[in-house]
């Protein structure tokens, strides 16, 4: 594999993530800035009201079922200077989730419970969040399962290769 072919997925993920952030988030003082790449994870920052938000983000390596129309699918870990949040995990599923559904993340044999709002899921508690982030740093992949408002069950697999370095880089970049 050549360096040029290695740069192509990073360029594609940079474009996809930047587009997602620009179209799904509040107005920013500046566009998200690409900070670094760590295997399958990218690090970005943006400024809002003079404060940095930095995040590690990845796109799925596999999404099932195939052929289902969905928007952008992203797994992110955010650090925010404005509210002093670290390791805030959220996953954009690319579709409105079924009300009252119980999305999950699985790393190895451990299942983590999430809650859904709109097209995004979050860990159900700070305890689950802390265990999830620790599991991500030890695991190889995380499998996200959710149910759309139409009843379609989806499974997205994200590589965890590079996640530890990406989380650390995002945190350092935000001075946290």
N, C-alpha and C positions, 0 to 999 in steps of 0.2 A: 504494500500500500504506500502510495506516495504522500508527501506532505500536502500537495495540492488536494488530493482526495480526502485527507483528514480535515482540511480546512472547510470543505464544502458542507458537512453536517453542522459545523459551528456557525457558518454564515447563515444557513437556513434557519437554525434555531434562534439566532440573533434577530433575524427579520421577523420570524413568527412571534417571538416573545415581545419584541418591541411593539409590533402591531397590536398584539393582545393587550398590552399594558396601556397603550395610547387610547384604545377604543373602549376599554372596560373600566378605567379608573378615572378619578376626578382630574380636573385640569392640573397640569404640572407647570412649575416655573421653567422647567427645561425637559427635553425628552430623556428617557432613560439612557444611561451611559453604560456601554459594555465594558466591564472591568476585567474579567478573566474567564478562562475556560479550564475546567478540571474534569477531564475525561468526559462523562456523559452529562455534566452539570455546568451551567453558565452562571456567572455572577454579574449582576447589574446594580446600578444605583440611580436614584433620582432624588431631586430636592423638591420639597414642598414647604412653603412658608419658612425658608431658610434652614430647614432641618433635613438631614439625609435619611432616606430609607434605602436599605441595601438588602438584596435578596439573592439566594441561590435558587435556580429554577431548572427544571428538566421537562422534556416531552416524553411520552410513552414510547417504549420499544415495540409494543404490541397493543392493539385495541381490538376487542371482540364485543359483539359480533362484527364481522367485516361487512362493509357496505352500508352501515347505519350512518345517516347524515348527522354530523355533530359539528359544533363550533370548536374553538381551540381547547386543547386538553393540556393542562400544565400542573405540575407539582412544584410548590414554592415554599421556601423557608425564609421568612422575613425578619430583619432587625430594623427597628425604627427609633431614631433619635427623638422624635416628637413625643412619643408616649413611652419611651424607654423599654420597648418590647424586644425580647430576643427569642429566636427560635419559634416564631409564630408560623405554624404549618397550615397551609390551605391548598386545596386542590380544586381547580376549575375543571368541571366534568364535561363541558361543551354541550350541555342540554339542561333544561329545567328538571330538577329532581322531584320525585313523587313526594307529596306532603306526608310526613310521618314515617318516611322510609328510614332505614338504619344502614347507611353506607359503612363499609369496613375497609381497613388496610390490613394486609397480612404480610408479615416478614417471617420467613421460615414457618414454624408452626404457631406463632403468636398472632392473634387477631386483636386489632385495635378498633374500638368503636368510634364512630364519627356522627355528627349531626349535619343536616343539610338545610341550606337556605338558598333559594333561587338555583343558580347553577354551580354553587360552591359548597364544599364540605370542609369541616374543621373537626379536630379531636374533641370529644365530649367533655373533657376536663383537663386541667393543668397537669394532673397526675398521668393521664393517658398521653398527653403531649410529651412530657418528659421521658416516659418509657418508649414512646414511638421514636423520638429523636435518638435516644441511646441505641435502640434496635436498628435504626437506619445506619448508624455508624459501624455496626457489626455485620449487617446483612449484605446480601448480594443483589437482591431485588425486592421491590414492594409491589404487591398486587392490590389494586383498588377495585372494589365492587360497589356498584350503585344501581339504582332503578330510576328510570326516567318517569316523568309525569304521565307518559303514555303506557308505562308498564314494561318497557324494554329493559332487560337486565344487561349491564355492561361490565366488562372486566378490562382494566388497563394495567399493563405491567411497565414499571419504571425501573431502569437500572440504578443501582446505588453506587456504581463505580465513580469515584470522585466526589461523592457527597460530603464526606468529612472535610476534605480540603476546601470545597466550595462554601460550606457553612462557615468555616473558620475565616476564609477570605472575605466573605460578606460582613461578618462581625467586625473584623479588623478594619475594613474599609469604612465602616460607620463609627469607628472609634469606641466600640463597646466591649 
